[in-house]
């Protein structure tokens, strides 16, 4: 209880250094079987008011919530709420914040991901973009949330990524297509 109070107090501190330490310290609390909603709320408020570095740190901290770590549906509100907040931050954020959000979707995504349409829209935007880092993360995110029909429908995106000039994009596409078990991609 005291640890939680200290983290909450430090998240409200004006110093970026103290706030960063509190975000790191919150990871222990987020990994609990039932994370404290006050800590989650404080992290969300901190991210919304913070600069890009704070937003990215909070998105990365969200991955410590067990419901977010598992690439499948889990009981409770945490996954839906945290994926929603992550996408809110990404939609209003810089490319670096969008990259952090795409990474979370790629790592925690599954076919029934809450807010899937928003995640797909963000990923499709970057899969067609020029930045190889964002493009690679976007391809991974698309493959993580795609159904078999969507994999086929988005085939041009995956084929283009497999032939991209960037080795990161090609590797991301190859790994993603393999993990998604997309037969057409293996025989393309």
N, C-alpha and C positions, 0 to 999 in steps of 0.2 A: 504494500500500500504506500509506503514512504517512497519507494523507487518510482512509482507511478506519479506521485505528487511532484517529485523533483523533475521528472521528464516533462510533465505538463507545464510547470513553472518555467523551465528552460526553453520550451518551444515558444513561449510568449515573450522571451527576452529579445531585446532590440539588437543585441550583438550577433552578427552572422556566424561568428566562431562558436558561440554558445549554442545558437540555434542548430548549427550543423552537428555539434556533439549530441544534442538532444535527439536529433533525427536518428543518429547512429544508435543511441541508447534505446530508442523506441523499438528497435528491431527485436530486442529480447521480449518486450511486452507483446509485440505483434505475433510472435511465434507461439504464444500460449494457445491452449486448446480453444479457449473462448477469449479472444482479445478484447480488451476494455474499449468500449465504444467511445469513451471520453478521449482516449489516446488517438483513436482513428479520426474523430472529429477535429481534434487539435492539429493533427497532421494535415488534414484537408484544408483547414483554415490557413495554416502556415504555407502550404503550397500555393493556394490561391493568391495570397498576398506577397509571396516571395518572388525572387528573381529566378532566372532559368536554372541556376545551380541548385537552388532550393527545390524547385519543382522536380528536377531530375532525381535528386536525393530522396525525395518523398516517394516518387514512383518506384524507385528501386527498393525502398523500405517496404512498400506494399507487397513485394514478392515474399516477404517473411510470413505473411498471413497464410496459414495452411490451406485455406479455401482457395486462395489465389495460386498457390504452388501447384496444385493438382490440375492437370489438363482434363478435367471432367467436371460435371455438375456436382455441387456439394450442398448440403442443407445449410440454411442460414442466409442472412442478407449480405454477407461480406463480399463475396465475389462480385455480385451484381453492382453493389455500391462502389466498390473500388475500381472496377473496370470502367464504370460510368465516369467517375471522377478523373481517372487517368485519361480518358478520351476527351473530357471537358478541357483538361489542361493542354492536351495535344492540339485540339482544334483552335485554341486561342494562343498557341505557343510558337516558339521558334522551331527551326528544323532539329535542333538538339533535343528539345522536349518531345517533339514528334518521334524522334528516333528511340527515346526511352520508352515511350508508349508502345511503339511497334515491337520493341524487344519484349515487353511484358506480354503483349498479345501473342507473339510468336512462341514464347516459353510456356504460357498458361492457357493458350487457346485450345478450343475443341469445337466440334461442329455446332453445339448448342450454346456457344458463348453468349452471355448477356451482352446486349448492345452490339450484336454481331454486325448489323447493317452499318453502323457508324465505324466500326473497326475496318470493315471491308472497304468502305469509301475512302478512309484515310490511307489504307494500304494500296488500293488501286491508284490513287493519285500519285503516290511515290514510286510504285512499280513502273509507272510510265514516265517518271522523271529522269533527270540527268545525274543526280547525286548518287554515286555507287553505294555509299554506306546506307542511305535511306532505301535505295532500290533493293538491296540485299535483304534488309530487315523486312521490307514490305512483302517481298516474295515469301519469306519464311512465315510471316503473319497470315498471308492468304492461304498458304498450304495448311497451316495449323487449324484454320476454322472451316475449311472447305468440305463440302459433301462430295461424293463421287461425281454427281452431276455438275457441281460447281467447278470441280477440277477440270472436267471436260470443257465446260463453258469458258473457263479462264485459260484454256490451253495455250493460246497465242502469247499470253503474258509469261507463262512458264517457259515456252520454247524460246521466246526472245531473251529471257534471263539466262537460259542455258547457253546461248550464243553471245552473250554480252562481252564487251571488251574487258570488263573488270573481272579479275579472278575471284574477288569476294562475291560478286553477284552470281557468277557461274557456280561457285561452290555452294552458296546459299540455295540456289535453285536445285542443284543436284541432291543435296541433303534433304531439302524440303519435299521434293517429288518422291524421293525414296521413302521418307518417313510417312508420307501420306499414302504410299502404296498405289500411286497413280500408274496404272499399267500402260496407258498411252504414252506417258512421259518416258518410260523405260524402253519403249520400242520405237519412239518418235522418229 
